Amino acid sequence: MFLVRRAKPEDVPTLLKLAKMVHFINLPADRGIIESKVTWSRQCFLLAHETQDESLVGQPSKPAQTTPPPATPKPRGKGARKDAQAPATPPTPPTAPTSHADPAAHHGVLAGGLKGLTGKSPLFMFVLEEIESAGVIGTSQIISRMGGPGHPNISLQLARKEMFSRDLQTGVTHTVFRRYLDESGPTEIGGLILQPSFRGHRQKLGRLISLIRFHYMALYRQMISDRVIAELMGPMSADGHVPFWEHFGRHFINMTYDQADRFCQESKEFMLSLLPSEDVYLTLLAPECRAAVGQVGEDTRPAKRLLEKQGFKHFQRVDPFDGGPHLEAHTDEITMVRQTRLTTLAQPVKDAVAGASGLREYGVVSVVDSEGEFRATQSAYGLDRAGKVILPRQIMDLLRGEPGMSVGATPLEHGHAAPAAKPATSARPRTARPTSA
């Protein structure tokens, strides 16, 4: 059996080992940073629980009403290269609701206020635990608010640029990128790692530790902004070589990729000061660098497909360090958020009769106790006539739930494995390439 819960101080050694497998900012291989993240995450889980809107019990999540942004000129046509092209008509990026009468206008206000008071964004750090061994095998994170006024989130916007000579009667088309600064404070998901030996597991554990974040967002919507971004890791070799950084970033920031990535924990001012604000022509970069723009590594492709199924889209923005794509979505239009229901627990049924007692749903179920301890798993469940969730006794005990407690429930698509399935025994080789989202 597998349990998702908040990260605890005793998990730090294992989280440090997991962090050494990957290269990204949300989980650096630094014991001190991980310890501080775990401590701060604990406080944020408790605050989220104390401010949860209990009037939502029994109500499924509903999409927020949004106002379309004003039309702005967009680049048209294909770029010079398939691996770094801008769309003929880029989709409109998500924007926050503008109606003050809409309750959704208050989403994320608490997170923004907390960041203003503490200087830190609310952080929710999840771990996936194998119950039989009591070992942590995976982790993921929600960062409630990335950047804000005066502290923008930085990416590179791809665009198409056309040039034409009247004398020669010929022209050229170039793909360029320019610095893009976002001060709206979107929520970010990141820090996704699953121990290699559990990848490809019958219970789809990678899916569980990834999607748990959207399940949590729906239950604690007051902590989440109206846009969610996922900064996917660009191509990286097994020895940590990042083509985009070596051929672009390092020409302006005289650091290794790891050094620059780690320094982002302290400040991003150096990126604003040192990275060029003018257009950069991709044709001037090395072929290896151009080929990395907007792409992800082999290990990140499943995570990208999973996010796209949830409604995330690429708006032609890429990471200034590794060139990986930045995906985003309206929070209330994410499939998992939209389908999550907050209701109450009914009396459990015996495990032996669970299959014959009307437990026809399968999905993520979660319980939070009075101390803000979040516990979740994936299981068969049922709904009684009052809309209460019926769980097998074994799952109820795992979640430490009691009849009458609030429970979050999100159905998952069919084709799941039985909850009692054992982990795969054939481990894949350890890789330094993370999924990053």
C-alpha positions as CSV (number, residue, x, y, z in Angstrom):
1,M,0.0,0.0,0.0
2,F,1.1,3.6,-0.7
3,L,0.3,6.8,1.2
4,V,0.8,10.4,0.2
5,R,1.3,12.7,3.2
6,R,3.2,16.0,4.0
7,A,6.9,15.9,4.3
8,K,8.3,15.5,7.9
9,P,11.7,16.3,9.5
10,E,12.5,12.5,9.6
11,D,12.1,12.4,5.8
12,V,15.0,14.8,5.2
13,P,17.8,12.2,4.7
14,T,15.7,10.4,2.1
15,L,14.7,13.6,0.4
16,L,18.3,14.5,0.2
17,K,19.1,11.2,-1.5
18,L,16.3,11.8,-4.0
19,A,17.5,15.4,-4.6
20,K,20.9,14.1,-5.6
21,M,19.3,12.2,-8.5
22,V,18.1,15.4,-10.2
23,H,19.0,18.9,-11.1
24,F,16.3,21.6,-10.4
25,I,15.7,24.5,-8.2
26,N,12.7,23.3,-6.2
27,L,14.6,20.5,-4.5
28,P,18.4,21.3,-4.4
29,A,20.7,18.6,-2.9
30,D,21.3,20.8,0.2
31,R,20.3,19.4,3.6
32,G,19.8,22.9,5.1
33,I,17.6,24.1,2.3
34,I,15.5,20.9,2.4
35,E,15.1,21.1,6.2
36,S,13.9,24.7,6.0
37,K,11.4,23.7,3.2
38,V,10.0,20.9,5.2
39,T,9.6,23.1,8.3
40,W,7.9,25.9,6.3
41,S,5.7,23.3,4.5
42,R,4.4,22.0,7.8
43,Q,3.2,25.5,8.8
44,C,1.6,26.0,5.5
45,F,-0.4,22.8,5.6
46,L,-1.7,23.8,9.0
47,L,-2.6,27.3,7.9
48,A,-4.4,25.9,4.8
49,H,-6.5,23.6,7.0
50,E,-7.4,26.4,9.4
51,T,-8.7,28.6,6.6
52,Q,-10.5,26.0,4.5
53,D,-14.0,26.9,3.4
54,E,-16.1,24.2,5.0
55,S,-19.2,25.5,3.1
56,L,-17.7,23.6,0.1
57,V,-18.5,20.2,1.7
58,G,-20.6,18.2,-0.6
59,Q,-19.9,20.5,-3.6
60,P,-17.8,19.5,-6.6
61,S,-15.3,22.1,-7.8
62,K,-16.7,24.4,-10.5
63,P,-14.7,26.4,-13.1
64,A,-14.4,30.1,-12.4
65,Q,-16.0,32.6,-14.8
66,T,-13.2,34.5,-16.5
67,T,-13.1,37.6,-18.6
68,P,-11.2,37.3,-21.9
69,P,-8.2,39.6,-22.1
70,P,-8.1,42.4,-24.7
71,A,-6.9,41.3,-28.1
72,T,-3.2,41.9,-28.8
73,P,-1.1,41.4,-31.9
74,K,0.4,37.9,-32.0
75,P,3.1,36.5,-34.2
76,R,1.9,34.4,-37.1
77,G,3.4,31.6,-39.2
78,K,5.9,28.9,-38.6
79,G,9.3,29.6,-37.2
80,A,12.6,28.9,-38.9
81,R,13.0,25.5,-37.1
82,K,10.6,22.9,-36.0
83,D,12.2,22.5,-32.6
84,A,11.9,26.2,-31.7
85,Q,8.9,27.5,-33.6
86,A,6.2,29.9,-32.7
87,P,2.6,28.9,-33.5
88,A,0.8,30.5,-36.4
89,T,-1.9,31.8,-33.9
90,P,-0.7,31.3,-30.3
91,P,-3.4,30.3,-27.9
92,T,-4.4,33.0,-25.4
93,P,-2.6,32.6,-22.1
94,P,-4.7,32.1,-18.9
95,T,-5.7,35.4,-17.2
96,A,-7.1,36.0,-13.7
97,P,-10.8,36.7,-13.3
98,T,-11.6,40.4,-13.3
99,S,-15.1,40.5,-11.8
100,H,-15.0,41.5,-8.1
101,A,-18.4,39.9,-7.6
102,D,-17.0,36.5,-8.5
103,P,-15.8,34.5,-5.4
104,A,-13.0,33.3,-7.6
105,A,-11.5,36.8,-7.5
106,H,-10.4,36.1,-3.9
107,H,-8.5,32.9,-4.8
108,G,-4.8,33.1,-3.8
109,V,-5.3,36.3,-1.8
110,L,-4.3,34.5,1.4
111,A,-1.2,33.1,-0.3
112,G,-0.3,36.6,-1.6
113,G,-0.8,38.1,1.9
114,L,1.3,35.5,3.6
115,K,4.1,36.1,1.1
116,G,3.9,39.8,1.8
117,L,4.3,39.3,5.5
118,T,6.9,36.6,5.5
119,G,8.8,37.1,2.3
120,K,8.1,33.4,1.5
121,S,5.5,31.8,-0.7
122,P,3.3,29.2,0.9
123,L,4.9,25.8,0.1
124,F,3.3,22.3,0.2
125,M,5.7,19.5,0.1
126,F,4.2,16.0,-0.4
127,V,5.9,12.6,-0.1
128,L,4.9,9.2,-1.3
129,E,5.4,6.4,1.3
130,E,5.5,2.7,0.9
131,I,3.6,1.5,4.0
132,E,5.2,-2.0,4.2
133,S,8.8,-0.6,4.4
134,A,7.8,2.8,5.8
135,G,10.1,4.3,3.2
136,V,9.7,7.5,1.2
137,I,9.9,6.8,-2.5
138,G,8.8,10.0,-4.1
139,T,8.0,13.7,-3.6
140,S,6.3,16.7,-5.3
141,Q,5.6,20.3,-4.4
142,I,3.2,23.2,-4.8
143,I,4.6,26.7,-4.6
144,S,1.6,28.9,-4.1
145,R,2.9,32.1,-5.5
146,M,5.9,32.6,-7.8
147,G,7.1,36.1,-7.9
148,G,5.0,39.2,-7.6
149,P,5.3,43.0,-8.1
150,G,8.9,43.9,-8.3
151,H,10.0,40.3,-8.2
152,P,9.0,38.8,-11.6
153,N,9.0,35.2,-12.6
154,I,11.4,35.1,-15.6
155,S,11.1,33.2,-18.8
156,L,11.9,33.6,-22.5
157,Q,9.1,34.3,-25.0
158,L,9.5,32.8,-28.5
159,A,8.4,34.9,-31.4
160,R,8.7,35.1,-35.2
161,K,10.5,37.9,-36.9
162,E,10.3,38.6,-40.6
163,M,12.8,40.7,-42.7
164,F,12.4,41.7,-46.4
165,S,14.8,43.4,-48.9
166,R,13.0,45.4,-51.6
167,D,16.2,45.5,-53.7
168,L,16.8,41.8,-53.5
169,Q,13.1,41.0,-53.5
170,T,13.7,38.3,-50.9
171,G,13.2,37.9,-47.2
172,V,14.0,35.7,-44.3
173,T,12.1,34.6,-41.2
174,H,13.8,34.2,-37.9
175,T,12.7,32.7,-34.6
176,V,13.8,35.0,-31.7
177,F,13.3,35.0,-28.0
178,R,13.1,37.9,-25.6
179,R,13.0,38.1,-21.8
180,Y,9.5,37.8,-20.4
181,L,8.7,39.1,-16.9
182,D,5.6,37.9,-15.1
183,E,4.6,39.8,-11.9
184,S,1.2,38.2,-11.5
185,G,2.3,35.6,-9.0
186,P,1.1,32.3,-10.5
187,T,1.2,29.1,-8.6
188,E,3.9,26.7,-9.6
189,I,4.1,22.9,-9.4
190,G,7.5,21.3,-9.3
191,G,9.9,19.0,-7.4
192,L,8.5,15.8,-8.8
193,I,10.7,12.8,-8.2
194,L,9.9,9.1,-8.1
195,Q,12.5,6.5,-7.1
196,P,13.6,4.8,-10.3
197,S,12.8,1.3,-9.1
198,F,9.1,2.3,-8.8
199,R,8.7,3.9,-12.2
200,G,6.4,1.8,-14.4
201,H,4.6,0.4,-11.3
202,R,1.2,-1.2,-11.9
203,Q,-0.4,1.4,-9.6
204,K,0.9,4.3,-11.6
205,L,2.7,5.9,-8.7
206,G,4.2,8.6,-10.8
207,R,0.7,9.7,-11.7
208,L,-0.4,9.6,-8.0
209,I,2.4,11.8,-6.7
210,S,1.9,14.2,-9.6
211,L,-1.9,14.5,-9.6
212,I,-2.1,14.8,-5.8
213,R,-1.2,18.4,-6.2
214,F,-4.3,19.2,-8.2
215,H,-6.4,17.3,-5.8
216,Y,-5.0,19.4,-2.9
217,M,-5.5,22.7,-4.9
218,A,-9.2,22.0,-5.3
219,L,-9.6,21.4,-1.5
220,Y,-7.6,24.5,-0.5
221,R,-8.4,26.8,-3.3
222,Q,-7.8,29.9,-1.1
223,M,-4.1,29.1,-1.2
224,I,-3.8,28.9,-4.9
225,S,-3.6,31.6,-7.7
226,D,-5.8,31.5,-10.7
227,R,-3.0,30.3,-13.0
228,V,-0.7,27.3,-12.5
229,I,2.6,27.0,-14.3
230,A,4.9,24.0,-14.7
231,E,8.5,24.7,-15.7
232,L,9.5,21.4,-17.4
233,M,13.2,20.5,-17.5
234,G,14.9,20.9,-20.8
235,P,17.3,18.3,-22.3
236,M,20.2,17.3,-20.0
237,S,22.8,14.6,-20.5
238,A,23.5,11.9,-17.9
239,D,26.6,13.8,-16.7
240,G,24.6,17.0,-16.1
241,H,25.5,18.8,-19.4
242,V,22.8,21.3,-20.3
243,P,23.2,22.4,-23.9
244,F,21.0,25.6,-23.7
245,W,22.9,26.8,-20.6
246,E,26.3,26.1,-22.1
247,H,25.6,27.9,-25.4
248,F,23.4,30.7,-24.1
249,G,23.1,31.4,-20.3
250,R,26.8,30.9,-19.5
251,H,27.8,33.6,-22.0
252,F,26.0,36.1,-19.7
253,I,26.2,34.5,-16.3
254,N,29.7,33.2,-15.5
255,M,28.5,30.2,-13.4
256,T,28.0,26.5,-13.9
257,Y,24.4,25.5,-14.4
258,D,24.3,24.0,-10.8
259,Q,25.8,27.2,-9.3
260,A,23.2,29.4,-11.0
261,D,20.4,27.0,-10.2
262,R,21.3,27.0,-6.5
263,F,21.8,30.8,-6.3
264,C,18.2,31.2,-7.5
265,Q,17.2,30.0,-4.0
266,E,18.5,33.3,-2.7
267,S,17.8,35.8,-5.4
268,K,16.9,36.2,-9.1
269,E,18.2,39.7,-9.4
270,F,21.3,38.5,-11.2
271,M,19.1,37.1,-14.0
272,L,17.4,40.5,-14.5
273,S,20.8,42.3,-14.4
274,L,22.8,40.0,-16.6
275,L,20.5,38.3,-19.1
276,P,19.9,40.3,-22.3
277,S,16.6,42.2,-22.6
278,E,16.9,42.5,-26.4
279,D,15.8,39.9,-29.0
280,V,18.1,36.9,-29.4
281,Y,18.2,35.2,-32.8
282,L,18.2,31.4,-32.5
283,T,20.0,31.1,-35.8
284,L,23.1,32.6,-34.0
285,L,23.1,29.8,-31.4
286,A,24.8,26.4,-31.8
287,P,22.6,23.7,-33.4
288,E,22.7,21.7,-30.2
289,C,21.3,24.7,-28.3
290,R,18.6,25.4,-30.9
291,A,17.5,21.8,-30.8
292,A,17.0,22.0,-27.0
293,V,14.6,25.0,-27.1
294,G,11.1,24.1,-26.0
295,Q,12.0,20.4,-25.7
296,V,12.1,18.0,-22.7
297,G,14.3,15.1,-21.9
298,E,13.2,11.5,-22.4
299,D,12.4,11.1,-18.7
300,T,10.2,14.2,-18.6
301,R,7.9,13.2,-21.5
302,P,5.5,11.2,-19.4
303,A,5.1,14.2,-17.0
304,K,4.5,16.5,-19.9
305,R,1.8,14.2,-21.4
306,L,0.1,13.9,-18.0
307,L,0.0,17.7,-17.6
308,E,-1.4,18.2,-21.1
309,K,-4.2,15.7,-20.4
310,Q,-5.0,17.9,-17.4
311,G,-5.4,20.9,-19.6
312,F,-1.9,22.5,-19.5
313,K,-0.7,24.2,-22.7
314,H,2.5,25.7,-24.0
315,F,2.3,29.4,-24.7
316,Q,5.8,29.5,-26.4
317,R,7.7,30.5,-23.2
318,V,10.8,28.6,-22.2
319,D,13.2,28.4,-19.3
320,P,16.1,30.8,-19.4
321,F,18.5,28.2,-17.9
322,D,17.7,25.0,-19.8
323,G,15.3,26.0,-22.6
324,G,12.6,23.6,-21.4
325,P,8.9,24.6,-22.0
326,H,6.8,26.4,-19.5
327,L,3.3,25.0,-19.5
328,E,0.3,26.7,-17.8
329,A,-3.4,26.4,-17.2
330,H,-6.4,28.2,-15.6
331,T,-6.5,26.6,-12.1
332,D,-10.3,25.9,-12.2
333,E,-10.1,24.4,-15.7
334,I,-7.6,21.7,-14.7
335,T,-9.4,18.4,-15.0
336,M,-8.4,17.1,-11.6
337,V,-9.3,20.4,-9.8
338,R,-12.7,20.5,-11.6
339,Q,-13.6,16.9,-10.7
340,T,-12.6,17.0,-7.0
341,R,-15.3,16.9,-4.4
342,L,-15.2,17.8,-0.7
343,T,-17.7,15.7,1.3
344,T,-17.8,13.6,4.4
345,L,-16.9,10.0,5.3
346,A,-19.6,7.4,5.8
347,Q,-19.2,4.1,7.7
348,P,-16.6,1.9,6.1
349,V,-17.2,-1.5,4.7
350,K,-15.2,-4.7,5.4
351,D,-12.4,-5.3,3.0
352,A,-13.7,-8.8,2.1
353,V,-17.0,-7.4,0.8
354,A,-15.7,-4.1,-0.6
355,G,-15.9,-5.3,-4.2
356,A,-19.5,-6.4,-3.9
357,S,-20.8,-3.4,-1.8
358,G,-21.2,-0.7,-4.4
359,L,-17.6,0.7,-4.4
360,R,-17.8,1.4,-8.1
361,E,-15.5,4.5,-8.2
362,Y,-11.7,4.5,-8.1
363,G,-9.6,7.5,-7.4
364,V,-7.7,9.7,-5.0
365,V,-9.2,10.1,-1.5
366,S,-7.8,12.2,1.3
367,V,-8.4,13.2,4.9
368,V,-6.9,16.0,7.1
369,D,-7.0,15.8,10.9
370,S,-7.4,18.7,13.3
371,E,-3.6,19.2,13.3
372,G,-3.5,19.7,9.5
373,E,-2.0,16.3,8.8
374,F,-2.8,15.5,5.2
375,R,-3.1,11.8,4.3
376,A,-4.2,10.5,0.8
377,T,-4.1,7.4,-1.2
378,Q,-5.8,5.9,-4.3
379,S,-8.5,3.4,-3.7
380,A,-11.9,2.0,-4.7
381,Y,-14.7,4.0,-3.0
382,G,-18.4,4.5,-3.2
383,L,-21.0,7.2,-2.6
384,D,-24.1,6.7,-0.5
385,R,-27.4,8.4,-1.2
386,A,-26.4,11.4,0.8
387,G,-23.2,11.8,-1.2
388,K,-20.9,10.5,1.6
389,V,-17.8,8.6,0.7
390,I,-17.7,4.9,1.6
391,L,-14.2,3.3,1.9
392,P,-12.9,-0.1,2.7
393,R,-11.9,-0.5,6.3
394,Q,-8.3,-1.0,5.4
395,I,-8.2,2.3,3.5
396,M,-10.1,4.1,6.3
397,D,-7.5,2.9,8.8
398,L,-4.6,4.0,6.5
399,L,-6.0,7.5,6.3
400,R,-6.9,7.5,10.0
401,G,-10.4,8.6,9.1
402,E,-13.6,8.4,11.1
403,P,-17.2,8.6,10.0
404,G,-18.2,12.3,9.7
405,M,-14.8,13.6,8.9
406,S,-14.3,15.7,5.8
407,V,-12.9,13.8,2.9
408,G,-11.6,14.8,-0.6
409,A,-12.4,12.5,-3.5
410,T,-11.3,12.7,-7.1
411,P,-12.2,9.9,-9.6
412,L,-9.4,8.7,-11.8
413,E,-9.8,7.2,-15.3
414,H,-10.4,3.5,-15.5
415,G,-7.7,0.9,-16.1
416,H,-6.1,1.1,-12.7
417,A,-4.4,-1.7,-11.0
418,A,-5.7,-3.4,-7.8
419,P,-4.6,-1.5,-4.7
420,A,-2.8,-4.5,-3.3
421,A,-0.4,-4.7,-6.3
422,K,3.2,-5.2,-5.3
423,P,5.9,-2.8,-6.5
424,A,7.9,-3.8,-9.6
425,T,11.2,-5.5,-8.8
426,S,13.2,-4.6,-11.9
427,A,14.8,-1.2,-11.2
428,R,15.7,1.1,-14.0
429,P,19.1,2.7,-14.1
430,R,19.4,5.8,-12.0
431,T,19.3,9.0,-14.1
432,A,20.2,12.5,-13.4
433,R,17.5,13.8,-15.7
434,P,14.4,15.0,-13.7
435,T,10.8,15.5,-14.7
436,S,10.8,18.8,-12.8
437,A,7.1,19.1,-12.7
